[in-house]
Amino acid sequence: MTENAQADALRRNTLREAALEEMAKFERKEIEFRKKDRAERAADLRLPLDEIKVH
């Protein structure tokens, strides 16, 4: 039974690592998409993203 439990734990860890890697990839793509979208919207509205000064 311990061999079975160890094999199951190894499979779970492998799947968990794969899932975490996929989530990280998705998050990186999402961040890049949001940056691009924000820049496009700012360009459409002619808003400077670098310097917005509020007095």
N, CA, C and O atoms as a printed pandas DataFrame, in Angstrom:
     atom_number atom_name residue_name chain_id  residue_number  x_coord  y_coord  z_coord
0              1         N          MET        A               1    0.813   -1.193    0.000
1              2        CA          MET        A               1    0.000    0.000    0.000
2              3         C          MET        A               1    0.862    1.264    0.000
3              4         O          MET        A               1    0.492    2.264   -0.615
4              5         N          THR        A               2    1.982    1.227    0.670
5              6        CA          THR        A               2    2.833    2.417    0.701
6              7         C          THR        A               2    3.421    2.705   -0.672
7              8         O          THR        A               2    3.617    3.863   -1.040
8              9         N          GLU        A               3    3.705    1.635   -1.438
9             10        CA          GLU        A               3    4.213    1.857   -2.799
10            11         C          GLU        A               3    3.144    2.527   -3.638
11            12         O          GLU        A               3    3.436    3.430   -4.421
12            13         N          ASN        A               4    1.907    2.086   -3.475
13            14        CA          ASN        A               4    0.797    2.698   -4.198
14            15         C          ASN        A               4    0.633    4.158   -3.795
15            16         O          ASN        A               4    0.440    5.028   -4.644
16            17         N          ALA        A               5    0.709    4.411   -2.523
17            18        CA          ALA        A               5    0.557    5.777   -2.021
18            19         C          ALA        A               5    1.689    6.658   -2.537
19            20         O          ALA        A               5    1.465    7.815   -2.891
20            21         N          GLN        A               6    2.896    6.116   -2.581
21            22        CA          GLN        A               6    4.027    6.890   -3.088
22            23         C          GLN        A               6    3.859    7.188   -4.577
23            24         O          GLN        A               6    4.139    8.298   -5.031
24            25         N          ALA        A               7    3.405    6.197   -5.325
25            26        CA          ALA        A               7    3.186    6.392   -6.758
26            27         C          ALA        A               7    2.093    7.432   -6.986
27            28         O          ALA        A               7    2.214    8.279   -7.871
28            29         N          ASP        A               8    1.024    7.368   -6.187
29            30        CA          ASP        A               8   -0.056    8.346   -6.308
30            31         C          ASP        A               8    0.441    9.748   -5.971
31            32         O          ASP        A               8    0.095   10.718   -6.645
32            33         N          ALA        A               9    1.247    9.846   -4.931
33            34        CA          ALA        A               9    1.794   11.146   -4.529
34            35         C          ALA        A               9    2.695   11.703   -5.625
35            36         O          ALA        A               9    2.660   12.900   -5.909
36            37         N          LEU        A              10    3.491   10.852   -6.234
37            38        CA          LEU        A              10    4.371   11.285   -7.314
38            39         C          LEU        A              10    3.557   11.791   -8.496
39            40         O          LEU        A              10    3.879   12.831   -9.071
40            41         N          ARG        A              11    2.506   11.068   -8.862
41            42        CA          ARG        A              11    1.633   11.502   -9.962
42            43         C          ARG        A              11    0.965   12.828   -9.634
43            44         O          ARG        A              11    0.898   13.720  -10.479
44            45         N          ARG        A              12    0.468   12.958   -8.405
45            46        CA          ARG        A              12   -0.181   14.214   -7.994
46            47         C          ARG        A              12    0.798   15.371   -8.071
47            48         O          ARG        A              12    0.462   16.449   -8.561
48            49         N          ASN        A              13    2.008   15.144   -7.585
49            50        CA          ASN        A              13    3.015   16.213   -7.619
50            51         C          ASN        A              13    3.359   16.602   -9.047
51            52         O          ASN        A              13    3.519   17.783   -9.354
52            53         N          THR        A              14    3.474   15.607   -9.920
53            54        CA          THR        A              14    3.774   15.876  -11.326
54            55         C          THR        A              14    2.649   16.679  -11.960
55            56         O          THR        A              14    2.902   17.658  -12.662
56            57         N          LEU        A              15    1.416   16.272  -11.718
57            58        CA          LEU        A              15    0.270   16.995  -12.273
58            59         C          LEU        A              15    0.166   18.394  -11.678
59            60         O          LEU        A              15   -0.163   19.351  -12.379
60            61         N          ARG        A              16    0.444   18.507  -10.396
61            62        CA          ARG        A              16    0.393   19.814   -9.736
62            63         C          ARG        A              16    1.418   20.757  -10.339
63            64         O          ARG        A              16    1.108   21.915  -10.618
64            65         N          GLU        A              17    2.638   20.272  -10.543
65            66        CA          GLU        A              17    3.685   21.096  -11.137
66            67         C          GLU        A              17    3.305   21.526  -12.547
67            68         O          GLU        A              17    3.531   22.674  -12.929
68            69         N          ALA        A              18    2.730   20.615  -13.319
69            70        CA          ALA        A              18    2.298   20.951  -14.677
70            71         C          ALA        A              18    1.191   22.005  -14.646
71            72         O          ALA        A              18    1.187   22.934  -15.453
72            73         N          ALA        A              19    0.264   21.853  -13.720
73            74        CA          ALA        A              19   -0.826   22.827  -13.603
74            75         C          ALA        A              19   -0.294   24.195  -13.196
75            76         O          ALA        A              19   -0.728   25.216  -13.729
76            77         N          LEU        A              20    0.643   24.220  -12.255
77            78        CA          LEU        A              20    1.225   25.493  -11.830
78            79         C          LEU        A              20    1.981   26.169  -12.968
79            80         O          LEU        A              20    1.933   27.389  -13.121
80            81         N          GLU        A              21    2.672   25.369  -13.756
81            82        CA          GLU        A              21    3.397   25.916  -14.901
82            83         C          GLU        A              21    2.431   26.516  -15.922
83            84         O          GLU        A              21    2.676   27.598  -16.455
84            85         N          GLU        A              22    1.338   25.813  -16.190
85            86        CA          GLU        A              22    0.332   26.318  -17.128
86            87         C          GLU        A              22   -0.313   27.598  -16.595
87            88         O          GLU        A              22   -0.575   28.526  -17.361
88            89         N          MET        A              23   -0.566   27.649  -15.309
89            90        CA          MET        A              23   -1.142   28.853  -14.712
90            91         C          MET        A              23   -0.182   30.027  -14.834
91            92         O          MET        A              23   -0.604   31.149  -15.116
92            93         N          ALA        A              24    1.093   29.778  -14.627
93            94        CA          ALA        A              24    2.094   30.838  -14.742
94            95         C          ALA        A              24    2.166   31.348  -16.181
95            96         O          ALA        A              24    2.263   32.553  -16.408
96            97         N          LYS        A              25    2.118   30.436  -17.149
97            98        CA          LYS        A              25    2.116   30.837  -18.562
98            99         C          LYS        A              25    0.909   31.709  -18.859
99           100         O          LYS        A              25    1.028   32.748  -19.508
100          101         N          PHE        A              26   -0.258   31.279  -18.377
101          102        CA          PHE        A              26   -1.485   32.032  -18.610
102          103         C          PHE        A              26   -1.382   33.426  -17.992
103          104         O          PHE        A              26   -1.764   34.414  -18.618
104          105         N          GLU        A              27   -0.871   33.504  -16.778
105          106        CA          GLU        A              27   -0.750   34.796  -16.106
106          107         C          GLU        A              27    0.185   35.732  -16.871
107          108         O          GLU        A              27   -0.092   36.926  -16.993
108          109         N          ARG        A              28    1.296   35.189  -17.386
109          110        CA          ARG        A              28    2.216   36.029  -18.170
110          111         C          ARG        A              28    1.529   36.543  -19.431
111          112         O          ARG        A              28    1.670   37.714  -19.784
112          113         N          LYS        A              29    0.788   35.672  -20.108
113          114        CA          LYS        A              29    0.067   36.102  -21.311
114          115         C          LYS        A              29   -0.988   37.139  -20.976
115          116         O          LYS        A              29   -1.166   38.109  -21.712
116          117         N          GLU        A              30   -1.686   36.940  -19.875
117          118        CA          GLU        A              30   -2.725   37.878  -19.449
118          119         C          GLU        A              30   -2.127   39.246  -19.126
119          120         O          GLU        A              30   -2.701   40.273  -19.489
120          121         N          ILE        A              31   -0.993   39.267  -18.456
121          122        CA          ILE        A              31   -0.326   40.530  -18.127
122          123         C          ILE        A              31    0.080   41.259  -19.402
123          124         O          ILE        A              31   -0.127   42.466  -19.523
124          125         N          GLU        A              32    0.657   40.528  -20.348
125          126        CA          GLU        A              32    1.059   41.142  -21.613
126          127         C          GLU        A              32   -0.158   41.652  -22.375
127          128         O          GLU        A              32   -0.112   42.740  -22.950
128          129         N          PHE        A              33   -1.244   40.886  -22.388
129          130        CA          PHE        A              33   -2.463   41.314  -23.061
130          131         C          PHE        A              33   -2.995   42.600  -22.443
131          132         O          PHE        A              33   -3.380   43.523  -23.161
132          133         N          ARG        A              34   -3.019   42.665  -21.120
133          134        CA          ARG        A              34   -3.533   43.865  -20.440
134          135         C          ARG        A              34   -2.663   45.083  -20.727
135          136         O          ARG        A              34   -3.183   46.180  -20.931
136          137         N          LYS        A              35   -1.339   44.901  -20.746
137          138        CA          LYS        A              35   -0.440   46.015  -21.072
138          139         C          LYS        A              35   -0.727   46.531  -22.475
139          140         O          LYS        A              35   -0.837   47.736  -22.698
140          141         N          LYS        A              36   -0.846   45.595  -23.422
141          142        CA          LYS        A              36   -1.101   45.973  -24.811
142          143         C          LYS        A              36   -2.455   46.661  -24.942
143          144         O          LYS        A              36   -2.577   47.676  -25.628
144          145         N          ASP        A              37   -3.466   46.109  -24.285
145          146        CA          ASP        A              37   -4.809   46.683  -24.340
146          147         C          ASP        A              37   -4.815   48.086  -23.745
147          148         O          ASP        A              37   -5.407   49.002  -24.316
148          149         N          ARG        A              38   -4.156   48.257  -22.597
149          150        CA          ARG        A              38   -4.090   49.566  -21.943
150          151         C          ARG        A              38   -3.394   50.577  -22.855
151          152         O          ARG        A              38   -3.844   51.716  -22.981
152          153         N          ALA        A              39   -2.299   50.161  -23.487
153          154        CA          ALA        A              39   -1.567   51.055  -24.380
154          155         C          ALA        A              39   -2.424   51.434  -25.590
155          156         O          ALA        A              39   -2.420   52.587  -26.020
156          157         N          GLU        A              40   -3.157   50.463  -26.135
157          158        CA          GLU        A              40   -4.023   50.752  -27.289
158          159         C          GLU        A              40   -5.136   51.714  -26.907
159          160         O          GLU        A              40   -5.436   52.642  -27.658
160          161         N          ARG        A              41   -5.752   51.505  -25.751
161          162        CA          ARG        A              41   -6.821   52.407  -25.312
162          163         C          ARG        A              41   -6.279   53.801  -25.032
163          164         O          ARG        A              41   -6.929   54.797  -25.352
164          165         N          ALA        A              42   -5.095   53.878  -24.440
165          166        CA          ALA        A              42   -4.478   55.174  -24.166
166          167         C          ALA        A              42   -4.160   55.897  -25.475
167          168         O          ALA        A              42   -4.340   57.110  -25.584
168          169         N          ALA        A              43   -3.688   55.145  -26.459
169          170        CA          ALA        A              43   -3.386   55.749  -27.757
170          171         C          ALA        A              43   -4.670   56.262  -28.405
171          172         O          ALA        A              43   -4.678   57.345  -28.990
172          173         N          ASP        A              44   -5.748   55.497  -28.306
173          174        CA          ASP        A              44   -7.028   55.932  -28.875
174          175         C          ASP        A              44   -7.513   57.211  -28.202
175          176         O          ASP        A              44   -8.084   58.084  -28.855
176          177         N          LEU        A              45   -7.287   57.319  -26.906
177          178        CA          LEU        A              45   -7.733   58.498  -26.157
178          179         C          LEU        A              45   -6.666   59.576  -26.081
179          180         O          LEU        A              45   -6.880   60.644  -25.507
180          181         N          ARG        A              46   -5.515   59.279  -26.669
181          182        CA          ARG        A              46   -4.355   60.186  -26.655
182          183         C          ARG        A              46   -3.939   60.540  -25.228
183          184         O          ARG        A              46   -3.691   61.702  -24.906
184          185         N          LEU        A              47   -3.868   59.521  -24.391
185          186        CA          LEU        A              47   -3.447   59.706  -23.006
186          187         C          LEU        A              47   -2.006   59.251  -22.836
187          188         O          LEU        A              47   -1.642   58.168  -23.294
188          189         N          PRO        A              48   -1.183   60.062  -22.186
189          190        CA          PRO        A              48    0.193   59.621  -21.919
190          191         C          PRO        A              48    0.184   58.633  -20.755
191          192         O          PRO        A              48   -0.329   58.936  -19.677
192          193         N          LEU        A              49    0.741   57.478  -20.974
193          194        CA          LEU        A              49    0.804   56.490  -19.908
194          195         C          LEU        A              49    1.947   56.749  -18.941
195          196         O          LEU        A              49    1.872   56.408  -17.761
196          197         N          ASP        A              50    3.006   57.360  -19.463
197          198        CA          ASP        A              50    4.196   57.562  -18.644
198          199         C          ASP        A              50    4.017   58.670  -17.613
199          200         O          ASP        A              50    4.378   58.503  -16.448
200          201         N          GLU        A              51    3.467   59.787  -18.034
201          202        CA          GLU        A              51    3.372   60.930  -17.135
202          203         C          GLU        A              51    1.940   61.427  -17.045
203          204         O          GLU        A              51    1.471   62.168  -17.909
204          205         N          ILE        A              52    1.277   61.028  -16.030
205          206        CA          ILE        A              52   -0.022   61.626  -15.747
206          207         C          ILE        A              52    0.153   62.331  -14.415
207          208         O          ILE        A              52    0.297   61.702  -13.366
208          209         N          LYS        A              53    0.136   63.661  -14.486
209          210        CA          LYS        A              53    0.360   64.467  -13.283
210          211         C          LYS        A              53   -0.965   65.072  -12.842
211          212         O          LYS        A              53   -1.668   65.713  -13.623
212          213         N          VAL        A              54   -1.281   64.858  -11.603
213          214        CA          VAL        A              54   -2.495   65.422  -11.038
214          215         C          VAL        A              54   -2.082   66.436   -9.982
215          216         O          VAL        A              54   -1.331   66.121   -9.059
216          217         N          HIS        A              55   -2.588   67.671  -10.133
217          218        CA          HIS        A              55   -2.236   68.724   -9.177
218          219         C          HIS        A              55   -3.423   69.082   -8.346
219          220         O          HIS        A              55   -3.330   69.952   -7.480
